[in-house]
Amino acid sequence: MKFIYTDGRNQDFAKLCQLLDEYLNELAGGEANRQQYIPYNTLDSIHDVVLAYADSNTPIGCASFKFYDNKIAEVKRVFVKKEHRGKGISKELMRLLEERAKEQGYTTLLLETGAPLVEAIGLYHSLGYVTIPNYGQYKDLEESICMQKRL
């Protein structure tokens, strides 16, 4: 297992994000049911990414954050391929992401996940994230669950 830091232009990150979108489309019953979320998940403004590799060439997971305000970063695009789940990879990705955010002076991480993503919600709670009122673009989206953690 290997972890690397990169940015939103990394092709392995883009491929994992495509798999994440396919997974979310499946859960939601098709891309049409996720239209309101798609604009918030572009990779353009993501500059901090952690990738997990099973070996030197096989990307299996990712996590990233982007600037939200001077002291707050927003966690985006957390995903581990299904066959690699349950091995602590997502926890390590999040630990490395939090470490990177602290190094850059962030004091808080925010995130949005969906109500159907029970495993993700459990992961974030286990890492110390607490549910908060929906923020920003997610304010009026009923399926959204927003969380934060002070670093």
N, C-alpha and C positions, 0 to 999 in steps of 0.2 A: 504494500500500500504506500502510495506516495501522494503528497499534497503540494500544490504549487499556487503561488499568487500570480494573477494576471489581470487583464482588464476585459471590458465588454466586447472588444473586437476579436477576442480569441475564438477560433473556429470550433474548438471542442466545447466551449461554453455555449456557442450558438446552437450546436447540435443537441446538447443536453436541454437547452431551453425549448427547442422544437419538440423533444420527447415530453417535456413537462406540459407544453400546450396540448399535445395529443392526449395525454393523461387527463388533463383538466376538461378537455372537450368531451371525453368519454364519460367522466363523472357528471358533467352538466347536461348530457344528452345532446351534444353537438355544439359546434362553434357558435351558432346563432344564439344560443342561450348564454354565451359569455361575452357578447359584443361590447357591453358596457365596460368590461375590464381590460380589453385588449389594448386600448391606447395607453394604459398605465404600466404596461409590461414591455415596452420597447427597450432595447439594449443601448440606445444612443447615449444616455446620461449615466451609464454604469461604468465606473472607472476602477472599482475594487471588486475582484472576484477571487474566490478560492475554488480550485478544482481538485477532485479526488481521482486518482488513477489506481486501477487494480494492478497494473504493471506499467511499464514505461510508455505504452501506446494506447491503453484502453481507458478512456474517461468514464467514470461511473457515477459521479456526483458533483454538484456545484452549490455555491451559495454566494451572494453578492450584496453589496449595499451601495446606495447613492446618497449624495448630499440632500438633506432636507432643510436644515438651517445651520447656523454657525456651530451649534453644539449637538445637533441631532442628525443621525443618518437613518435612512430607511432601508431595511432588509428587503431584498428582492430575489426572486428566482432560486429558491432553495429546492433542490431535487436530488434524489438518489434513485438510480435504476432499480426497478422492482426486485430483481434477483439478488441485489446487494443490500436490501433493507434488513433491519434487525441486527446489524453488526456494529452499531455505534458510529457509523460513518457520518450521519447527519449531525450528531452531537459534536464530533470533532470538527466538522466544517463550520459549525456555528461558533465553537470555541475559538478557532483560528480567525474567523470573521470579527468576533468581538475584540480579540487581541489587536487586530489591524485597526479597527475603529478607535480604540483607546490610543494607539500610537499616533493617530492623526488628530487627537484632541477632542474626539466626540465623547460626550458624557451620557448619551441616551441613544438607544436603538428603538425605532418604531417598526411595526410591520402590520401587514394586512394578510389575512388568510380567509378561506371560505368555510362556512359552517359545515359542509360535507367532508372537509378534510380533518376528520377526527384525530388521525394519527399525528398530523402536523400540530394541531392544537395541543395534544398531549405532550409532544416534544417540547414545544415552546414553554408550556407551563413547567415542565420538569427542569428547564434551564433558567427559571426565575422570571419569565415574562408574565406580566399581569394584563388582564383584559382592561381596555380603556374605551371610552366613547369613540365611535368611529370618527376619524379625522379626515380633513381635506376632501379629496375627490370621492372618498368612500362614505362620507357622512350620510347619504341617503340610500345607500345600497344595503338592503336588508340581509343579504347572504354574507356580507362581510363581517369578519370578526377582527378587530384591531387590538394590538397588544404593544407593550413597551417594556423595556428593561433599562434601568439605570446601571451604567457600567462602573 
